[in-house]
Every structure is written in structure tokens, then in C-alpha cells.
């Protein structure tokens, strides 16, 4: 679907990216991790064609449609814009299509609400609905858990994985929350202007470069165990019963970031 080959990016006399390679295959989830300022968002912009690389090449499969969820989306609180109207900009969408997309991301009641009144988790779900309306082959997410409270983080990422399974699109994502994403991510690329390490989440967590960047404590936080539980959390953080039990990997069963 997407191949980034030996890409470099220089901005304001600073090397933001150096010799970066990235491959994204159909149906795969690839997560970019790294410290602040490591060039993760810049790599997404290069991959999407929004920023031209200084060197190297980017190849996208012909006819590929991308859905993009940005890191931040600020709404003027004085702007009288409903969710339904927002999802019909700039291309008009039928109310049925908008309703179906909102239902799929778990906020069907939001269609007539003012966009500025939504919580952080609700905004992210609306942005996911907007991306779904494009019927993407690749879903690109820049820090999708940012601005979402702890109770909603695991539920939101599980929703992203569920949508990937339902629609079959590939996912390219930036996240600082590897302890949440590792149970679904196929491939992790650790970036600090260059590629420090790559591979399955468990192998990346043991890599010396990862431990130098994030510390041994972060590596220990990625220890995987399974547990069963009979509930999840909705967009508002409320407990929702599940049909049966789901197995999850969770380093913090009762603490911050855990699936409760």
C-alpha cells in the first residue's frame, strides 16, 4: 500500500528525518513510536504527500484512498457547527451515510450536537467517522488517544482495531501508548529522526535502543499477560457489558492506562 525508501527531510537547516524506510501492507497495523520531536508527524506528512522529502522516494499503490485523523483538531466554541454538518464538509454526505458512520464509531446520538460541545473522546470518534466516510484503503492516525481520558483510551484503540478488521484497511499510526497498542499492532517502528529499531512490539520493547530512549521501566511496562473480563467502556467512559469474555494484554490492570 505504501513504501517509504531512504527518505530524508531537512527543515530550517535541521535534519528532521534521515534514511528512513517504512513499508505498510494491506490490512496491517504499523505504529510509529519515539520521543517528542523525533519526526513522527513529519514522517506521516511525507507518507501522505503533504510534505515533499528532501531525499529518498515515497511510493503509494495506485488508486489508494487515505483517511486521516490529525493529532489536534481545535473548534472555535462560538462556531455554530453540528457534527452532521461537519461530516458533510467539504463534500456533501447523505444523512443516512453520516448516521451510519457515527453509529459504527459508537456516537450515533452526536449527529445534531454542536461540535464544540463534544468531549475529547467523542471528537476523536467523530474524526474517525469522517475518515470512514472516505472509504479508505489506509487509515492514518496521529496520536489518536491524545485528549482522551484514561477510561476511554483502551476502548478507542480497540475500536480502531475492530474497524480495521471490519473494513480490511491498513492502519498507520503514531502513538506514545505502546502498552495499549501492542496487543493489536503488527509492526512497530521506533523513530528518533532515524529508525532506531523495528519489529513486533515485544521484540522492540527488548531492543537496547528502545530502552535507551524510554528507559528500562518502560520496557518492563510492556510485559504481557492475559486476563478475561466481562465489560468495556463506551465513548463516555461508562461500563458496557460484553457478550462473553475477551482476552487482553494489559500491563496495568487497575492503574493508569489499564483496561478495567
HELIX and SHEET records of a PDB file:
HELIX    1   1 UNK A   40  UNK A   48  1                                   9    
HELIX    2   2 UNK A   83  UNK A   86  1                                   4    
HELIX    3   3 UNK A   95  UNK A  104  1                                  10    
HELIX    4   4 UNK A  108  UNK A  112  5                                   5    
HELIX    5   5 UNK A  115  UNK A  117  5                                   3    
HELIX    6   6 UNK A  120  UNK A  132  1                                  13    
HELIX    7   7 UNK A  150  UNK A  167  1                                  18    
HELIX    8   8 UNK A  178  UNK A  181  1                                   4    
HELIX    9   9 UNK A  201  UNK A  205  1                                   5    
HELIX   10  10 UNK A  208  UNK A  214  1                                   7    
HELIX   11  11 UNK A  216  UNK A  221  1                                   6    
SHEET    1   A 3 UNK A  14  UNK A  24  0                                        
SHEET    2   A 3 UNK A   2  UNK A  11 -1                                        
SHEET    3   A 3 UNK A  55  UNK A  60 -1                                        
SHEET    1   B 6 UNK A  66  UNK A  69  0                                        
SHEET    2   B 6 UNK A 138  UNK A 142  1                                        
SHEET    3   B 6 UNK A 170  UNK A 174  1                                        
SHEET    4   B 6 UNK A  29  UNK A  33  1                                        
SHEET    5   B 6 UNK A 187  UNK A 191  1                                        
SHEET    6   B 6 UNK A 195  UNK A 199 -1                                        
SHEET    1   C 2 UNK A 226  UNK A 233  0                                        
SHEET    2   C 2 UNK A 239  UNK A 249 -1                                        
END                                                                             
